[in-house]
Amino acid sequence: MTASQPLWTPSPDRVERSAMTVFRRACERRTGQPIPDTAALHRWSLQEPARFWEAVWDEQAVVGEKGERLLVDGDAMPGARFFPDATLNFAENLLRPRPGVRDEDDALVWRVEEAEPRRWSWGALRAAVSRLVEALRASGIRPGDRVAALLPNGPEAVAAMLAASAVGAVWCSASPDFGARGVLDRFGQIAPRLLFSCAGYRYAGKPIDLGTKLAEIASGLPTLERIVIVGDGGEALARQLPNGVALDAFLEPFAPGAIRFEPLPFDHPLAILFSSGTTGVPKCIVHRAGGVLLQHLKEHALHSDVRAGDRVFYFTTLGWMMWNWLVSGLAQGATLLLFDGSPFHPGPQVLWDYAAEERATHFGTSAKYIDALRKSGLRPDESHDLRALRAVLSTGSPLSADGFRFVYEGVKPDAHLASISGGTDIVSCFVLGDPTRPVRAGEIQGPGLGMAVEVWSGDGRPAAAGEKGELVCRQPFPSMPLGFWNDASGARYRAAYFERFPNVWCHGDYAEATEHGGFVIHGRSDATLNPGGVRIGTAEIYAQVERIPEVAEAIAVAQDWEDDVRVVLFVRLSNGSVLDEALERSIRQAIREGASPRHVPARILAVADIPRTKSGKIVELAVREALHGRPVANTEALANPEALQLFANREELTR
């Protein structure tokens, strides 16, 4: 199958019923001009950004006061302000009643590995949020205060985030599997007044206690006035902590009632998200409530075709931006299918058992998971009833062409596969799916509406289709961050995104645009390999190597060598496999034929493990530092920091 042949094309009826088509026709009525397809809608969204984002506000029925001005300083990047006179509340827009959704319908379903799920109805969720809102206000939490969470991906976490947003507090979260130093590196920068935490959690069938770690975290956060312990063991642990209180006791004085939502400016800070921190202390990225709301409404409704009553699953933790993205699905009246624990315990079927039993309409995960599932031998389309499933979403790293094909051959042949890419930096997507257009192997379908995404060469000119370069966005968009915490001058913020090309967002992804209007991401620019001055994207190497059955996973880095660099490939082998001369030849041949002779590594070495972040991304820069004997700045950001030792002092790399 060639790249020009679609793996999937939506039926005319599916295109006609999609929210994208409904919205496009609404925009035709608003403008009085024909907008024949999504590509034309995207062009109009860039030509008339103020009118486009107003259409999103209106057609998505945002609860709030829009104000007179739609866009001020629209040419400034950074500096543009969308809806500068507007007021709204983020949580109110997620909890508002939706046509066809009843109070007794599921709002949240939570499953921990193979255990029986818990369910919260919409009525139960609103009641929980109302009590939390009053408890937060009684604790003195006011707009702008920071509320932190160290919780599993469960209903209490969603309710706590919504309650914090309802009162105007700034939400920040991490996963309970973070080490104490990793938590302090994040929360210690932003001085939270209140922390929600669990007493423990389960992973791969094992209970993990947080008592000792939480005590260390509490002692390192002197601004904490309250620590609210959620779940089993809460009362006992709360007694051992200064200012500790179990959730039930925290809520006991307050009866469920109407939620008092704080009306706030469009640019009020909603949340602080943290960069991975693998090259230093994590950046604290401050996101604005109105901008995140509009982006997520657009991405869920239009690009993902999420509707009231849909059941949306995304495998994530509170340490990854996809959790924030998932929670916003409530604004469409969708049920969120929450999961916590290992996606392979007790076996590779666990997530698909959940998806089938709960009739998931959307299944979201990482590209790494799809590749691991492919190699596990499980074929969900054969083993599970997935009739309800309409869309599969993938992010975290580039999804290979083989990964695309596996979804259609092994998961569901008529699903909309949406590979999406953006990041913590914008808590949304630059390029993502389009339910009205074909899906092609290895290609992200197109840019987000309202996002002026292009690929530029190093000299700042738009690259031709098929030419690799920097992924940029040349016009402002509402979910650009307010800035970084403790960066009053904005110098660090500007340096991070606008130093390379003035007045243009440079995202740091090495990418290419395709002849079909899609995009291919080849990895992070700062991890791009440059042997002999030729830029090589690591994803191009992985796409060839990881299709070899003996290779479970790979990581490619540049080693300084004889006044240049050379490519070194480390492979984690499948059980029972050995890196012998025959396998090395197979790897080199696959890379040479599938990518190019320039991509072929100088050295190939076996390794028992590959370090990755908490959200599952391999960390090429950290491995490169370890390879050269340089200290890695923040190993607390890694899920398996001990793996770095496997790359240091490798005798094989001295010759």
N, C-alpha and C positions, 0 to 999 in steps of 0.2 A: 504493500500500500504506500503510495507516495504522499508527500506532505500536502499536496493540493487536493487530495480526496478527503472529504469530511468523514469523520468517524460517526457523526450524528448530525442530523438536520431536523430541526423542529417541524412538526406537521403544520400545515396552514391553519388548522383549527387551534393548535397550541399557541401559535404566534398571535392569532386573533384574540384569544382569551387572556393573553399575558397582560400584566399590569403595565409593562413597558409600552405596549400598543395603546392601551387605554390612556396613559399619560401623554403619549405622542399626539393623539387625537385631541386631547384637551388643550395641548399647546397650539395645535393648528387653529382651534377655535379662539384662543386668546390672541393669537397674532394675526389671524385672518390670512395666513399664507400657508401653502402646502408644505408639509414636512413628511416626505414619502417613506422614510425608513429611519432606523436608529442612527445610522451614520449622519444623516441630515439633521436629526435631533441633536446629535453631539456637536455638529458645526454651529447650530443655532445657540446652543448652550454656551459656547465660547464667544460668539458674536454679541450676545445679549446676556451677560452673566447675571445682572441684577434681575432681569425679567425671568430668567430661568430659575434662579433660586427662590424667587417669589412664587413661581408656579409650584415648586416642590412644597413650599410652606402651605399654599392654598389647597393643592390637590391632596396633600397628606393631612389636611385639617389640623394643623398645629394649634395647640391650646396656648394662647398668649396674645399679647398686644404687639402687632407687627411694627407699628410706628410708621412715620412718613418716609424716612429715608431708607433706601434699600442697599446702597453701596456708596461708601465714601472713600476717596483716594484709591480708586479701583485699579490704578496703574502701579501702586506701590507694593513691593514685595521684598521684605515684609512691610506692613503698615496699612494695608487695605482693611477696611472695616465693613462687614456685612451687617445690615439691620441695626445700626448704632442706636436707634431709639426704641428697640424692641424690649419687651419683658416677657419672660416665660419661666417655667420650672420644668427641668428635665424629667424628674420623677413623675410629675403629673401627666406628662405626655406618654409615659410608658404604662401608667396605671389607669388611664381613662377607659371608660366602657367602650366596647366596639360592637357594631351591629352583628348580631348572630352569635355573640359570645356571652354565655350566661355565667352568673356568679358561681354556680356549682361546677362548671367545667374546669378541667385541669389547667392550671397556669404553670405549675412546676412539677416535674417528676424527677426524683433523685434515686439513683442506683449506685451502690458501692460494689464494684466487681460483680460477683454472681448473686449477691444478696437480693432479697425482695425489695422492690422500690417503695419509697415514700411518696405521697402525693399531697400537694397543696392546691386547693381550688383558687380561683380568682378572689372569691370572698375571703378565704383564709389568708391569702397573700396581702390583700388590702388591710385586713384586720391586724396582721403582724406588723405591717409598715406603720399603721396608725399608732400602735403602742410604742414602737421604737422611736417614732418622731417625738412623742411626748416625753419619753425617757431621755432622749438626747437633749431636748430643750431644758428639761429639769436638771440635767447635768451641766448646764451652762454652755452647751455647744451653740455657736452662733455662725452666721454666714462668714465664710473665709477660714474658719477653724479646720484643722486637718483631723480627719477620722481615718484610722488605719485598720487593716484587717489581715490576719494570718489564719486563713480558714480554708477548708476543703471546698470543692465546687458543689455546694449544697444550697437548699432554699434559704437558710438563715443568712448566708452570704449575700444572696440577691436582695433579701429584705433589708439588710443592713445598708447596702449601697443605696437602695432607693430611699431609705429614711434619711441618710446623710445628705443626699441630693435634695430631698424635700425641704430640709431646713437650711440649705445653702452651704453645708460643709463641703470641704474638698476631700474626695475619696482617694485612698491609695491602698494597694493591696499587694500581698505576696503569698506564695504557696507555702504551706506548713513544712514542706520538705527542704526549704531553704535553711542553710546553716545560720547560726546566731549572727556571725559576722556579716553574712550577706544581707540579713534583715536590717541590722544596724547601719550598714553602708547605705541603705535606702531610706529607711524611716528616720535615721538619725539626722539626715540633712533637712528634714521638713518639719520637725518639732510637733508631732501629733499630740493632741490633748487626750484622745481616747483610742483604745485599741480593742478590737474584737479578736478573740483567738479561740481555737479549740484546745482541749486538753490532750488530744491525741488523734490519730487517724490510722487508716489501714492501707497497706500497699502490698500487693502480691500475696494476699492472705494473712499478712502479719500485722499485729497491732504495734503502733509506734507511739510512744509516750513523749509529750512535749514539755513535761514539767520542768526539767533541768534547763532546757534551752530557753523556755519562756522566762524563767527567773533571770537568766543572763540578759535577755533582751530587755526586760523590765528595768533592770539596774542600769542599763545603758541608755535609757530614754527618760531623762529627768523631767521632761515636760508632761509625761503621762499623768493624768489625774484619775483615770478610771481604766481598769482592764476587765472587760466583760468576757467571761468564759462560756463558750457555746458547746452544748452537747454533753455526752456522758462524761462523768468525772468532773463536771464544772464546779460543783459545790466544794468538793475536797480541794481542788487546785486553787480556787478563789481564796480560800482561807490561808493559803501559804504565800499569797502575793500581796504586796502593798497596794491598797486601793482596788483589790480584786473583788469581783462580784459575779455570781452565776447569772446567766441570762434570765432565768425564771425570776430571780429576786430583783433583777434590774427592771423587769417589766411589771412586776406584781402590782404596783400602785396604779397602773393605768389600764382602763378598760378600752376595748376596741371602739372606734368611733370614726367620724369623718376625719380625713387627713387634712391638716392645715399646711398647704404648700406655700412656701415663701416665693413671692414674685421677685424675679432677679433679672438683671441685664443680660442680654444675649451673650456678652463676653464674660460673664461671671465664671470664675474657674470651677470646673466640674470635677476634674480628677488630675492626679499626678501619676504619670506612667514612667517607668524606669527603663533606661536602656540596659542591655544585657550586662554591661560592666565587665566584659572580658578583657578590656584594654585599660582599665582604670576604674575609679569610683563611678558608679552608674550616674548618668545624667538624669535629672529630675525634670521631665517634660510636662509642662502645665497646659492642659486642654480646656477649651472654652465650651460651656454647656450648649449654647445655641448651634455652634458649628458642628459639634459632634452629633447632635440630634438630627440636623438636616442631612448630614452625610449618611448616617445610619438609616434614616428613613428612606433615602434614595437607594442605598445599596441593598437593603432588605427587600423593599417593595418592588423596585424596578429591575435591578440587576439579578436578584435571587428569586424573584417572584414568590415571596413569602406572603401568605394571605391569612386572614382571620381563620382560626381553627386548625392551621397547619401545626405540625409537630417537628420542631427543629432541634437537631442534635449537633453539637460541636465538641470534639474531644479537646479539652483545654483545662488549664488550672488558673487560679487567681494571679499567677505570676506572668501571664501572657495576655497581650492586648486582645486576643480573640475572645477572652471571657467578657470583656467590656462590650465587644461587638455582639456576642451571643445574647447578652442580657437585653440589648436594645430590640431584639425580636419581639419582646412583649408589646412594643408600640404598634405592631401589626395585629395584635390579638392572637398571636401564636402561643402554643404551649412549648416551653423549653424543656428539653430532655437533658438533665444534668447527670454527669457521670464522674465518679472519683475513683482513683486507683489505677492499677496497671491495665492497659488495653490488651494484654496477652495473658491475663490470669482469670480463670484457670487454663485458658487456651485461647487461640486466635479467634474463636467464635464468640467471645463474650460481648463485644460491642454489637455484633450482628444479631445475637439473641435479643439484646435490648432493643435494637432498631426494629426487628420484626415484631416483637411482643407489643411494643408501643406504637406501631404503625408510623414510624418516622417518615416524614415527607422530605426532609433535608438531612443529609449526613455529611458532617464536616470533620475534617481531620488534617493531618500533616502529610506532605509528600513522602516523608520517611516511613510513616505508617503504611501507606499504600504499597511502597516497595517491600516492606517487611511482610505484609499480608500476601503479596504476590509470591514471595519465596516460601511462605509457610505451607503452601499447597491448598489452603482453604479457598473455595469458590462460593462466595455467599449467594450468587444467583442460583446455584444448584442446591444449597443446603438450607436456605432460609426463604420465607415468604416476604418478598420485598415489593409487593404490588403497590403499596402506598408511596414508595420512594420516587420522587420526581427529580431530585437534584443531589449531586455529590460535589462537595466543595473541598478544595485542597489548597493549603498554603504552608508557610514556614520555610520552604526552600523550593527551588524549581522542581516541578513535576516532569519527569522524563517522558519521552514519547512512549516508552514501554509501559510506564505507569498509566498514561492515557488509555492505551490499548487494553491493559488489564481491566480497567474499570468497565469498559464496554464488553469485554469477553468474559469477565469473571464476576462482576457485580451486578450490572443491569444494562442491557443493550439500549434501552430507550430513556436513560436518565440524562439530564442536562449536567455535564461535567464542567464545573467552573473552577479553573485554577485562578487564584487571586493573589495579588501582591501589592503591598503597601508597607505598613509597619507601625510600630509603636510611636514613631515620630508624628504620625497624623491620625493614629487610632482608626484607620480606615484604609481604603485601597486607592492606588493610582490606576491600576489595570485589573480587570476582573471579568466576570461572565456577562453574557447577554442572551437571555432566553429566546431571542428572536433570530439568532444567527447560528450558522453551523459551528461545530467543534472540530478542530483539526489537531492531530497528534503533536504534542510538544508546544502548542501555541496557547497563550492566554488570549481570549477572544477580542478584547479591545479596551480602550481607555474608559474610565468612569465618566459619566455625564458631568459636565462642568469642570472637567480636569483637562488642562491643555498639555497633555503628556506627549513628549517627543523623545527621540534618541539623538543626541548631539555628539559630534566628533570633538576631539580635544581642543580644536581651535574655535569652538562655539558655533559651528554651522550644523544645521539639521542633516543627519546622516540619511543616505539613500536606504531604501528597503533592502534588508539583508546585510547592511553594514553595521558592525558593532560599535557601540559607544556608550556614553553616559545617559542614563534615564533622567530626564528633567521634566519640570512642570513650569511653563513660562507665564502662567497667569495665576493670580491669587485664588484661593478657594476657602470656604468657611472653616474647615477643620485644621487649618494651619495653627500650630501651637501659639498660645499667648507668649510663650518664651520658656526659658529654663528657670527653675527656682534658684534664688540667690544670684541672679544675673541681671541686676537692675539696669545696667547700661545696654543690655542686649548683645554685648560683644560676642559672647560664646555662642549664642543662638545664631547670629549672623554668620559667624565663622563656620558653623556646622553645616549650613545649607546654602549660603549665598556667596561664599568667598570665591568659588570656582568660576561661576558665571554671575556677574552682578544683576540683581533684580530678577533672577531666575532660580527656582528651587532645584538644586542638584542633589539627587537622593542617595547617590553612592551605590547604585546598582549598575552592573555591566549588562547591557541589553541590546536587542535589535528589534526594529519594527519589521513586520512581514508584509508581503505583497497583498495579503488579505485584510490588512488593517489591524492585525493582531500584534502581539509582542512575545518575545522569548527573553527570559531572564537567564543570564549566564553566570550569575553569582555576584558577590559583593565586589565593588571596584577595588577596595583596599586589599582584597584577597586575590586579585587578578595576578596571574603569573606573567613574567616578562622576560623569558629567556631570549637572549639575542635581540632584545628590544621589541619582540613581537608579543602583543597582548593576547593572553589565552584565558578564557573563562573556565573556572574549575568545574562548573556544571557540565560542560561539554565532555570532560574526562569521565565524570561520574556516570553520565548517561550510557557510556560504552562499557565501563568496567562492571557496573552493578547489575548488568544483564547476564554476566557470566555466573553460572550456578555455584561455583566454588567460592565466590566473593560475596560475603554478606553485606559489607559496607566498605567504603574507601574514603581517604582524605588525601588531597594533593596540596603540597606547599612548595614554596620556592626556597632553595638553599643557596646562600652566598657561596660562589665557587669561581675561583680564578678570574677575579675582576668582573664577573657576570653573575648570573644565577642559573641554577639548573632545577628542573622539576623532579621532585621526589614524591613517589606515590606509596602510601601505606595502605595495606589491605587487611581487613579483618575477615578471616576465612570462615566459611560454613563448617559445621561440625564434621570432623574427620578429614577435611581437606588439608593439603600440604602445598606450600609454595615451592614447587620444584621448577626445573628448567622448562618443562612442558607448559606448565600453567603460566609462567612468565611470558613465554612466547605467545600464548593465547591472548594474554592481556595486551601485550604490545601490538599484536596484529589487530585486535578489536579496536584499539584506540587509533591506530594508523588508518584503518579502513573506514571507521565510523566518524572520526573527527578529522585528523590530518597528521602527517609525519611530525609536524612541529609540536603536537600535543603529546607525543610519546615520551614518557618519563625517562630520565637518565638512570634512576635507581627505583626498584620496586622492593619493598620490604614488608614482611608480615608483622602484624601487631595484634595483641590480644584484645585490645579495647581502643575506642576512639572517644576522646572527651567531647562532651556536648553540654549545651546550656540546659536549664530546667525545662525549657519548652522543646527540647529535642534537636536544636540546631548544632551541627558540628562546628567547632571553633578553630578555623584555619589559622587565624592570627596567633592564638595562644599556642598552638602546636609549633608554628614557625619560631616563636620566641623560645620555647623549650628546646627545639632542635638546635638553636644557636647558643644555648647555655645562658640565655638571658632570663631574668625573673619574669614570671607572669603576674601581672598587676593585681588581679582580683580572682583568685581561684574559688572564692565563695560563690561566684556566679555560676559555677559549673555543677552539674548533677553528679559527675564522677571525676573530681579533680585528681584522684590518684592515677588516672590514666595518663596524665601528662608525663609522669616519670618514664613511661614506656618510650618516649621520644627523645629523651635527653641522653647525651653521651653514647650515641650509637656508633660503635666502632666501624660499622660498615660504611658510614658516611664520611670517613676521613680519607677515602680514596676514590 
